[in-house]
Structure formats: structure tokens, C-alpha cells
Amino acid sequence: MLEAALLIVVMLAAVVVMGLTLRVVITAVKQSRRGYVPTEEQRQQIMKLGGAGLILALIALLIPSIF
């Protein structure tokens, strides 16, 4: 029971973080089509959120083997 609840929470967190990453990426792509270079802040956000989402997804994959 604890395993399922923990897995659901981690998976939802990963989906939320990946959604936030996608939002920043879409904004950067729209700006680049208008001729603007993505800002350093956008690049940092993409790297941080993408890394956090990847780590959460890997944790979600490892939870069944831990329990």
C-alpha cells in the first residue's frame, strides 16, 4: 500500500515538473521563431527542471525494486 502511494506521488511530481519544463521550452521555441535567442534564464530553467524531472522519473522506476 505504501509502495503504491509513494509511486503515485513521485510519478505525479515527475509529470508536473516535466510539464513546467515543456512550458518553458515552448516559450523559448516561439521566441526563437521570431528571431530572439533564448535567454540564459530560460536555458537554466530548462536544465534544472529537466534534470529534476529526470531524477523523479528514475526514482519512480526504482521504487518497485526498493520495496
C-alpha positions as CSV (number, residue, x, y, z in Angstrom):
1,M,0.0,0.0,0.0
2,L,2.8,2.4,0.9
3,E,4.7,1.5,-2.2
4,A,1.7,2.3,-4.5
5,A,1.0,5.6,-2.7
6,L,4.7,6.6,-2.9
7,L,4.9,5.6,-6.5
8,I,1.8,7.7,-7.4
9,V,3.1,10.8,-5.6
10,V,6.5,10.6,-7.3
11,M,5.0,9.9,-10.7
12,L,2.7,12.9,-10.4
13,A,5.6,15.1,-9.3
14,A,7.6,14.0,-12.3
15,V,4.7,14.8,-14.6
16,V,4.2,18.2,-13.1
17,V,7.9,19.1,-13.4
18,M,8.1,17.8,-17.0
19,G,5.0,19.9,-17.8
20,L,6.7,23.0,-16.4
21,T,9.8,22.2,-18.5
22,L,7.7,21.9,-21.6
23,R,6.1,25.2,-20.9
24,V,9.5,26.9,-20.8
25,V,10.7,25.1,-23.9
26,I,7.5,26.1,-25.8
27,T,8.0,29.7,-24.9
28,A,11.7,29.6,-25.9
29,V,10.8,28.0,-29.3
30,K,8.1,30.6,-30.0
31,Q,10.6,33.4,-29.2
32,S,13.3,31.7,-31.4
33,R,10.9,31.7,-34.4
34,R,10.6,35.4,-34.0
35,G,14.3,35.8,-34.2
36,Y,15.1,36.0,-30.5
37,V,17.8,33.8,-28.9
38,P,16.6,32.0,-25.7
39,T,17.8,33.9,-22.6
40,E,20.3,32.4,-20.2
41,E,17.5,32.3,-17.6
42,Q,15.4,30.1,-19.9
43,R,18.3,27.8,-20.5
44,Q,19.0,27.5,-16.8
45,Q,15.3,26.8,-16.1
46,I,15.2,24.1,-18.8
47,M,18.3,22.4,-17.5
48,K,17.2,22.5,-13.8
49,L,13.6,21.4,-14.5
50,G,14.6,18.8,-17.0
51,G,17.1,17.3,-14.6
52,A,14.6,17.3,-11.7
53,G,12.0,15.6,-13.8
54,L,14.5,13.0,-15.0
55,I,15.6,12.3,-11.4
56,L,12.0,11.9,-10.3
57,A,11.2,9.6,-13.2
58,L,14.2,7.4,-12.4
59,I,13.1,7.3,-8.7
60,A,9.7,6.3,-9.8
61,L,11.2,3.4,-11.8
62,L,13.3,2.3,-8.8
63,I,10.5,2.4,-6.2
64,P,9.2,-1.2,-7.0
65,S,12.7,-2.7,-6.6
66,I,13.2,-0.9,-3.3
67,F,10.1,-2.4,-1.7
